[in-house]
């Protein structure tokens, strides 16, 4: 099946009531016919639901859908995107291991590498996302995995997935890709050789800013290791949140088509605006990696970043002047969102570090929603 069809037709088997829509399975545990069946389940001889921290029909349906869309062997779901990232890294790494990470990462991923995993003797090096050829010099004998996100947040840098996989394969490393911005509809990193793909399903997957969730999908042997860590530490996704996200995936293709079409229109509009210094969008001809983005992605995704003429205060004044845009740190909503990165996700990052990441004080991140694009451009124009 095509991705759009698998997102709709992958479904939990119907109960005796023959419901058309998957019901909610709001239960903490599941009943056994006898103690022998319980024993077989907990020893792994029998595969069935036992406890919702381990598995649940709503959670499994969501996992199955994402695996079908990503082309993955198996997957797992976590309580948030960061829970999925943490469980993935903690489940695969041990003291003495080294991580080669793109320097263009979500703010909390930096904190995880620098302040949490470092306490366990896990080291890391950052490498420029757009220059994979330079990464080889940072590979060590103890390098266990390469971690990256593409497009990156908030600078929308594109990593060459085929080149990253070639480097990983040559050095017996795993390749893990955060695919949150693209979603499995726009990009499937496993097709380019990624071993695992991670999502914050809080974003475009849910698409309406309602619930938190995270997913990891990929090779069965790796998922088994991460699953062991998750089962015994507990960052599981609630059945209700899984049910909401699973239903949302049924409209993901339609929504992403609209998000991306409007985002490209707005990016082209902003690029011509006299009050804007720079526009960053993967499918703009001015984006240095436009051709690479088009090779890896179906559309240019739903986020536009741009620098207004002026300083950080100018950017804040512009955002505060808008009327159709929500001011929040989330993205991937049906409602358009404006975020000032240095006032939110990089608020505790030093100015020097922010410049290393390319994040200037006048940078604005725009998550394009599903409103009429002409209304959005009129509000942006007036506010600028």
C-alpha positions as CSV (number, residue, x, y, z in Angstrom):
1,X,0.0,0.0,0.0
2,X,1.0,3.6,-0.5
3,X,1.8,5.6,2.6
4,X,-1.5,7.4,2.6
5,X,-3.4,4.2,2.4
6,X,-1.4,2.4,5.1
7,X,-2.0,5.3,7.5
8,X,-5.7,4.8,7.1
9,X,-6.1,1.0,6.7
10,X,-3.6,-0.2,9.3
11,X,-6.0,-0.9,12.1
12,X,-6.4,-3.0,15.3
13,X,-8.5,-6.1,14.6
14,X,-12.1,-5.5,15.3
15,X,-13.7,-6.8,18.5
16,X,-16.9,-8.9,18.7
17,X,-18.8,-5.6,18.3
18,X,-17.4,-5.1,14.8
19,X,-16.7,-1.4,15.3
20,X,-15.6,0.6,12.3
21,X,-13.3,2.9,14.2
22,X,-10.8,1.6,16.7
23,X,-12.0,1.9,20.2
24,X,-10.0,3.2,23.2
25,X,-8.4,0.5,25.3
26,X,-8.1,2.4,28.6
27,X,-6.9,-0.4,30.8
28,X,-3.8,-0.7,32.9
29,X,-3.6,-4.5,32.6
30,X,-5.1,-7.5,30.6
31,X,-6.6,-10.7,32.0
32,X,-5.2,-14.2,31.5
33,X,-7.3,-17.3,31.1
34,X,-5.1,-19.1,33.7
35,X,-1.7,-18.8,35.4
36,X,-0.1,-21.0,32.7
37,X,-1.0,-18.3,30.1
38,X,0.3,-15.6,32.4
39,X,3.6,-17.5,32.8
40,X,4.0,-18.0,29.0
41,X,3.3,-14.3,28.4
42,X,5.9,-13.1,30.9
43,X,8.6,-15.5,29.8
44,X,8.1,-14.5,26.2
45,X,6.8,-17.8,24.9
46,X,3.4,-16.2,24.1
47,X,3.0,-12.8,22.5
48,X,0.0,-11.0,23.9
49,X,-0.9,-7.9,25.9
50,X,-0.2,-8.1,29.6
51,X,0.3,-4.6,31.0
52,X,-0.1,-1.2,29.2
53,X,3.3,-0.1,30.2
54,X,4.6,-3.0,28.0
55,X,2.0,-2.9,25.2
56,X,-1.5,-1.8,24.4
57,X,-3.7,-2.2,21.3
58,X,-4.0,1.5,20.7
59,X,-0.2,2.0,21.1
60,X,0.5,-0.9,18.8
61,X,-1.8,0.3,16.1
62,X,0.1,3.6,16.1
63,X,3.4,1.8,15.9
64,X,2.2,-0.4,13.1
65,X,1.1,2.6,11.0
66,X,4.4,4.5,11.4
67,X,6.4,1.4,10.6
68,X,4.3,0.8,7.5
69,X,4.9,4.5,6.4
70,X,8.6,4.5,7.2
71,X,9.4,1.0,5.9
72,X,10.6,-0.1,9.3
73,X,10.8,-3.7,10.7
74,X,9.5,-2.7,14.1
75,X,9.0,0.3,16.5
76,X,8.0,1.6,19.9
77,X,6.1,4.5,21.2
78,X,7.1,6.8,24.1
79,X,5.4,9.6,26.1
80,X,7.1,12.4,24.2
81,X,9.6,13.0,21.4
82,X,12.4,13.5,24.0
83,X,11.4,10.3,25.8
84,X,11.8,8.5,22.5
85,X,15.2,10.1,21.9
86,X,16.4,9.4,25.5
87,X,15.1,5.8,25.5
88,X,16.8,5.2,22.1
89,X,20.2,6.5,23.1
90,X,20.1,5.1,26.6
91,X,19.0,1.7,25.3
92,X,21.8,1.4,22.8
93,X,24.7,3.1,24.5
94,X,27.0,2.2,27.4
95,X,29.8,3.9,29.4
96,X,32.8,4.6,27.1
97,X,30.7,4.9,23.9
98,X,31.0,7.9,21.7
99,X,28.3,9.7,19.7
100,X,28.9,11.7,16.5
101,X,26.1,14.2,16.4
102,X,25.1,16.9,13.9
103,X,25.6,20.3,15.5
104,X,22.1,21.2,14.3
105,X,19.8,19.6,16.9
106,X,16.8,20.4,19.0
107,X,17.7,22.2,22.2
108,X,16.8,19.4,24.6
109,X,18.8,16.9,22.5
110,X,21.9,19.1,23.2
111,X,21.1,19.0,26.9
112,X,20.6,15.2,26.8
113,X,24.1,14.7,25.2
114,X,25.9,17.3,27.3
115,X,24.3,17.0,30.8
116,X,22.7,13.6,31.1
117,X,24.6,11.0,29.0
118,X,27.9,12.6,29.8
119,X,27.3,11.6,33.5
120,X,27.4,8.0,32.3
121,X,30.7,8.3,30.6
122,X,29.2,8.7,27.1
123,X,31.1,11.3,25.0
124,X,30.1,13.1,21.9
125,X,31.4,15.4,19.1
126,X,29.4,17.8,17.0
127,X,29.9,18.0,13.3
128,X,28.6,20.5,10.7
129,X,25.3,19.1,9.2
130,X,26.0,20.3,5.7
131,X,29.6,19.0,5.4
132,X,29.4,15.2,5.8
133,X,32.8,14.8,4.1
134,X,34.4,16.4,7.2
135,X,32.8,14.0,9.7
136,X,35.3,11.1,9.2
137,X,38.0,12.9,11.2
138,X,35.8,12.8,14.3
139,X,35.2,9.1,14.1
140,X,36.8,7.1,17.0
141,X,37.1,3.3,17.6
142,X,34.5,3.8,20.3
143,X,32.0,5.7,18.1
144,X,28.8,3.7,18.4
145,X,26.4,5.8,16.4
146,X,25.8,8.9,14.3
147,X,22.8,11.0,15.3
148,X,21.3,13.8,13.2
149,X,18.0,15.6,12.3
150,X,17.1,16.7,8.8
151,X,15.6,19.2,8.2
152,X,17.1,20.7,11.4
153,X,15.3,22.9,14.0
154,X,15.2,25.9,13.5
155,X,17.7,26.5,10.7
156,X,16.3,23.9,8.3
157,X,19.7,22.5,7.3
158,X,19.6,19.3,5.2
159,X,21.9,16.4,5.9
160,X,23.0,14.2,3.0
161,X,21.5,10.9,4.3
162,X,23.2,8.7,1.7
163,X,26.6,10.2,2.5
164,X,25.9,9.8,6.3
165,X,25.0,6.2,5.8
166,X,28.1,5.5,3.8
167,X,30.3,6.9,6.6
168,X,28.3,4.9,9.2
169,X,28.7,1.7,7.3
170,X,32.4,2.2,6.7
171,X,33.0,2.6,10.4
172,X,30.5,0.0,11.7
173,X,28.3,2.7,13.3
174,X,24.5,3.0,13.6
175,X,22.8,5.9,11.8
176,X,19.8,7.4,13.7
177,X,17.7,10.2,12.1
178,X,15.3,12.5,13.7
179,X,12.6,12.8,11.0
180,X,10.2,15.0,13.0
181,X,10.0,18.0,10.6
182,X,9.6,15.9,7.5
183,X,7.2,13.2,8.8
184,X,7.1,9.8,7.2
185,X,4.9,11.2,4.4
186,X,7.6,13.6,3.1
187,X,10.8,11.6,3.9
188,X,11.7,8.0,4.7
189,X,15.3,7.9,6.0
190,X,15.3,4.1,6.1
191,X,15.3,4.1,2.3
192,X,18.6,6.0,2.5
193,X,20.1,3.4,4.9
194,X,19.1,4.8,8.4
195,X,19.0,2.1,11.1
196,X,16.5,4.0,13.2
197,X,14.1,6.9,12.7
198,X,12.8,9.0,15.6
199,X,9.7,11.3,15.7
200,X,8.1,13.7,18.1
201,X,4.5,12.8,17.2
202,X,3.5,15.8,19.2
203,X,4.1,17.9,16.1
204,X,2.8,17.3,12.6
205,X,1.7,13.7,13.3
206,X,-0.9,14.9,15.8
207,X,-1.3,18.1,13.9
208,X,-3.6,19.9,16.2
209,X,-1.5,20.6,19.3
210,X,-3.5,18.2,21.5
211,X,-1.2,15.5,22.9
212,X,2.4,14.5,23.5
213,X,4.0,11.5,21.9
214,X,7.2,10.1,20.5
215,X,8.2,7.2,18.3
216,X,11.2,5.2,17.2
217,X,11.1,2.8,14.2
218,X,13.7,0.7,12.5
219,X,15.6,-2.5,12.8
220,X,14.0,-5.2,14.9
221,X,17.2,-6.1,16.8
222,X,17.8,-2.5,17.8
223,X,14.1,-2.0,18.8
224,X,14.4,-5.0,21.1
225,X,17.2,-3.4,23.0
226,X,15.4,-0.1,23.4
227,X,12.2,-1.9,24.3
228,X,14.0,-3.6,27.2
229,X,15.1,-0.2,28.5
230,X,11.6,1.3,28.1
231,X,9.7,-1.5,29.8
232,X,11.8,-1.2,32.9
233,X,12.0,2.6,33.1
234,X,8.5,3.4,32.1
235,X,8.4,6.3,29.6
236,X,5.4,4.7,27.8
237,X,2.8,6.4,25.7
238,X,-0.7,6.5,27.1
239,X,-3.4,4.6,25.1
240,X,-5.5,7.8,24.8
241,X,-2.6,9.8,23.2
242,X,-1.8,6.9,20.9
243,X,-5.4,6.7,19.8
244,X,-5.5,10.4,19.0
245,X,-2.2,10.3,17.1
246,X,-3.2,7.2,15.2
247,X,-6.5,8.8,14.0
248,X,-4.5,11.9,13.1
249,X,-2.2,9.9,10.8
250,X,-5.3,9.2,8.6
251,X,-5.2,12.9,7.5
252,X,-1.4,13.4,7.6
253,X,-0.9,13.3,3.8
254,X,-3.7,15.8,3.2
255,X,-2.5,18.1,5.9
256,X,1.2,18.0,4.9
257,X,0.3,18.8,1.3
258,X,-1.5,21.9,2.5
259,X,1.2,22.8,5.1
260,X,3.9,22.5,2.5
261,X,2.1,24.4,-0.3
262,X,1.3,27.3,1.9
263,X,4.8,27.3,3.4
264,X,6.4,27.6,0.0
265,X,4.0,30.4,-1.0
266,X,4.8,32.3,2.3
267,X,8.6,31.7,1.9
268,X,8.5,33.1,-1.6
269,X,6.5,36.1,-0.4
270,X,8.8,36.8,2.5
271,X,11.9,36.5,0.3
272,X,10.6,39.5,-1.7
273,X,9.6,41.5,1.4
274,X,11.7,44.7,2.1
275,X,11.5,44.1,5.9
276,X,13.1,40.7,5.7
277,X,16.8,40.0,5.5
278,X,16.9,36.3,4.9
279,X,14.4,33.4,4.3
280,X,15.3,29.8,5.0
281,X,13.1,27.1,3.4
282,X,14.4,23.8,1.8
283,X,12.5,24.1,-1.5
284,X,13.5,27.7,-2.2
285,X,16.1,28.1,-5.0
286,X,18.1,30.3,-2.6
287,X,18.5,27.5,-0.1
288,X,22.0,26.1,-0.5
289,X,20.8,22.5,-0.3
290,X,17.7,22.9,-2.4
291,X,18.6,20.1,-4.8
292,X,19.6,17.7,-2.0
293,X,16.3,18.5,-0.2
294,X,14.3,17.7,-3.4
295,X,16.2,14.4,-3.7
296,X,15.3,13.3,-0.2
297,X,11.9,14.9,0.4
298,X,8.5,14.9,-1.3
299,X,7.8,18.6,-0.4
300,X,9.7,21.3,1.5
301,X,7.9,20.7,4.9
302,X,5.8,23.1,6.9
303,X,8.2,25.3,8.7
304,X,9.8,28.6,7.4
305,X,12.5,30.4,9.3
306,X,13.5,34.0,8.5
307,X,15.5,36.9,9.8
308,X,13.7,40.3,10.0
309,X,15.6,43.5,9.4
310,X,16.7,44.7,12.8
311,X,17.6,43.1,16.1
312,X,16.1,40.8,18.6
313,X,13.7,43.4,19.8
314,X,12.5,44.0,16.3
315,X,11.7,40.4,15.9
316,X,9.8,40.3,19.2
317,X,7.9,43.5,18.2
318,X,7.0,41.9,14.9
319,X,5.7,38.7,16.5
320,X,3.7,40.6,19.1
321,X,2.0,42.7,16.3
322,X,0.5,39.7,14.5
323,X,-3.1,38.7,15.1
324,X,-3.6,35.4,13.2
325,X,-0.5,33.7,14.7
326,X,-0.2,31.9,18.0
327,X,2.9,32.7,20.0
328,X,4.0,29.4,21.4
329,X,7.0,27.0,21.3
330,X,5.2,24.2,19.6
331,X,5.0,23.5,15.8
332,X,3.1,21.3,13.4
333,X,-0.4,22.6,14.4
334,X,-3.4,23.4,12.2
335,X,-3.0,26.9,13.6
336,X,0.0,28.9,12.4
337,X,2.6,29.6,15.1
338,X,5.4,32.2,15.4
339,X,8.3,31.5,17.7
340,X,11.2,33.6,18.7
341,X,14.0,31.0,19.2
342,X,16.2,33.1,21.5
343,X,13.1,33.7,23.7
344,X,12.2,30.0,23.8
345,X,14.2,27.0,22.8
346,X,17.5,28.9,23.0
347,X,16.6,31.2,25.9
348,X,19.2,29.6,28.2
349,X,21.9,29.2,25.5
350,X,24.7,31.8,25.4
351,X,24.8,34.3,22.6
352,X,28.1,32.8,21.5
353,X,26.7,29.3,21.3
354,X,23.6,30.5,19.5
355,X,25.8,32.1,16.8
356,X,27.7,28.8,16.5
357,X,24.4,27.2,15.6
358,X,23.5,30.0,13.2
359,X,20.7,31.3,15.4
360,X,20.7,35.1,15.3
361,X,18.7,37.4,17.6
362,X,16.4,38.5,14.7
363,X,15.5,34.9,13.6
364,X,11.8,34.0,13.6
365,X,10.5,30.4,13.2
366,X,7.1,30.1,11.5
367,X,5.1,26.9,11.6
368,X,2.6,27.3,8.8
369,X,-0.9,26.0,9.6
370,X,-4.0,25.2,7.6
371,X,-5.5,28.7,7.4
372,X,-6.1,30.5,4.1
373,X,-2.6,31.4,2.9
374,X,-3.7,34.9,1.7
375,X,-4.9,35.7,5.2
376,X,-1.6,34.6,6.7
377,X,0.4,36.7,4.2
378,X,-1.8,39.8,4.8
379,X,-1.1,39.5,8.6
380,X,2.6,39.0,8.1
381,X,2.8,42.0,5.7
382,X,0.9,44.3,8.1
383,X,3.0,43.3,11.1
384,X,6.3,43.6,9.2
